[in-house]
């Protein structure tokens, strides 16, 4: 869209001819723009659509603006035609002709019917029925009307070009996901992902209906941009539902994976729980042995296997038998974690129960190690050492064994051996052998 030059005194023939040439070129540019707007796909869609909300309001204003735009263009065309006729009267225009042309080309000589956009008078009365413009101000007015109308048309067309097609693609993906979901029990009311599919379906249906009827509700203008159509479609709702559908697909993939390896996972669970039961049984047997062989010590009670895990394992097998994969999936994940915890608990229980036997074995090993050292240095026949060794040995190899008393006997033997060998006695806490249970002599 072009712009005219400033007004001035009476124009000469050369100025008139240059102005007419410029106005003619401007007229062609304006006409080309108006015809392009008339043929714009977005405008044709707006004319045929059942619009609502913001789009309906703005399209009503845009239609009035486009109608006024054509009215202004017709007035502009008429003024240009009149100016050309005056200039064509004579080869050399008279002073009167030049004065008339100056007024037409630079003055407010163009009358436009303003009924379509007439503003009320300041006193509240009816607005004026016509407006007078110079050709320059008329072009400015057409530029404003054109920019506002084109902005609205381009924005609506951009939303229609972007969102409905993407919504349709997502809806097709949603249908495929539902086809996968139903056979594995992911249905509304039976699985949270099934409820999500229903919600996404409803949201996409409403979203498409609103996008078609009110596209401008999904348009984000670009900040600081004055160009027509500056902005982008608002895809916030679409993006949120696309992410939700992706989450549902991942959940269904997990359920499908459960269907493929459910039997193997149940077998592994049975094996882990069986090992935990065997370990607990071994701990109970070991506890009886410890109570019979070790005196004056506390042995922790060994609990039985939790029946709830066996019940849940039976439920998992039942879910698999009836192809209730959507229920089996979370149950297997929970069971696998609990079964590993149960096996760890059983192993810790066995370790705690057999700790006194480990302490006795450590004391036996320490006693024999000192005896071997004394014998290697030639003191095996020392009567005091032999007596202390025999006393400690009887305590450690008799049942029930009092670990506290036996440990003190071993320490006395160590101390006597150290004195005999001329070394500094070592006591617990100062580098000497210490009971692994943390108890010192006499504890």
MODABEL-V517589 format. One record per helix or strand. SS is the DSSP state (H for helix, E for strand). FROM is the first residue (numbers start at 1). LEN is the number of residues. If there is no record, write none. Layout:
SS_FROM_LEN ; SS_FROM_LEN
This chain:
H_13_27 ; H_41_8 ; H_53_36 ; H_95_12 ; E_110_4 ; H_115_3 ; E_130_4 ; H_135_49 ; H_192_22 ; H_215_4 ; E_219_3 ; E_231_3 ; H_236_58 ; E_294_2 ; H_307_15 ; H_325_29 ; H_355_22 ; H_383_14 ; E_401_2 ; H_403_18
